């Protein structure tokens, strides 16, 4: 998994102070899923078109939405992604071994 650059901003700090820990966890998990999916796509040398096709999607722009970090994944979508990438749900949500 890629290591993000540390960035600090008073505006971001103010926004984060206004949201609940539960909301923070939701955002964090969505972003972690997006990064993990992106890493697996790259690791398996797949294109967004190939992933979309394997998931039964006609529009590869949906894959781009998944990778945005804000997509609210349904269980059905996660199962489709698991099959397309050849991983289990546990492997998808588990951080990559360091």
Beta strands, then each sheet from edge to edge (+ up, - down):
end
